[in-house]
Amino acid sequence: MTGELPTVAAFTDSYLPTVNGVTYTVSTWHERWRSRGGEMPVVYPRADYDAGPAEHAVPSLPFPFYEGYRMALPRTPSAVADLDVDVVHAHTPFGLGLAGLRFARKHDLPFVASYHTPTAEYANYVVPDAATGVVRRASEGWERWFLDHADLVLTPSERTRDHVWDLGVDAPVEPLPNGVDVQTFRPVDTADFRARHDLPEDELLVGYTGRHGYEKCLSDLLAAAEGLDATVVFGGDGPARGDLEAEARERDVDARFLGFLDREELPAFYAALDAFAFPSPVETEGLVALEANACGTPVAGVNAGALAETIDDGETGYHYERGDVDGFRAAIERTLDERERLAQNCLSRREQISVERAIDELEELYRDL
């Protein structure tokens, strides 16, 4: 492309220091856009984080039902409002997403909305069972209303695009994978990481990293690990961790809980694993699976949500059907048996899943608007 990059104002309710796929995507796009000479100011909820260049915090409060999530006041900081913005991009349908929509409409600017998280899927965990259906329908209705105000909706996978269509959204929808920072996520030496976390050198390692949320179905991994000749390694943290540790003891599974890992440690974490295990059925992309692939680690994951697409069955890992613990164990075992071939396939696709390729496509979409 020729010419200056558009100035894009990004609005997100999930940002640093919270660690999740949305945070990584928004912060990485922000960095890459700036490295190309463009401006992508980010508006995010104020938290215990020292803002960098072109990062603008607004007042926020903790969300009582979902750890790590904050509710921000729907406002646009004056530092952003005074810029000559070309495109507004919302990464949330709530507080700051509404601020972005209002800003775009006020200035007659193109409005892009990324659909990162199906909020209805989390209804089970924030309301009593009797109210789940009501909250789910209300969430889907709100998402449909919000997304229909966009000039373009981006989804991180084709499966998620289909889900947005199923919601009844009439706005244009395009799948655009978020992309992996392949400069960071690559095969690395793991000796220091193994020693630091006391991981066995002579045993197979099967692991997961990310939020320990009940919606991730991580207990299925412990159930599948019974009788598996491997050590299970969990990176990350979340509300389900205590129950997972107790279940590991009850099942007599050799499970190691490493807690939160700095981003600098993650390449070694992935590279140390012989297989990445991913039972979460609620992913819109499953970015950690792609990060594992970029490090040469194949994935055994559920054939549901975006993982049905993210994992190329027989090429970068293997699927199992949701709820089938025996099938999960078989998928892990097959992935372990064929890990050398699968690992080579993963490494050969690094460029295809890179964030640089995602930013190239993002630039084209912005310019089309």
Buried (B, 14 or more C-beta within 10 A) or exposed (E): EEEEBBBBBBBBBBBBEBBBBBBBBBBBBBBBBBEBEBBBBBBBBBBEBEEEEBBBBBEBEEBEEEBBBBBBEBBBBEEBBEEEBBBBBBBBBBBBBBBBBBBBEEEEBBBBBBBBBBBBBBBBBBBEEEEBEEBBEBBBEBBBEBBBBBBBBBBBBEBBBEBBEEBEBEBEBEBBBBBBBBEBBBBBEBEEBBEEBEBEEEEBBBBBBBBBBBBBBBBBBBBBBEEBEBBBBBBBBBBBBEEBBEBBEEBEBBBBBBEEBEEEBBBBBBBBBBBBBBBBBBBBBBBBBBBBBBBBBBBBBBBBBBBBBBBBEEBBBBBBEBEBBEBBBBBBBBBBEBBEEBBEBBBEBBEEBBBBBBBEBBBEBBBEB
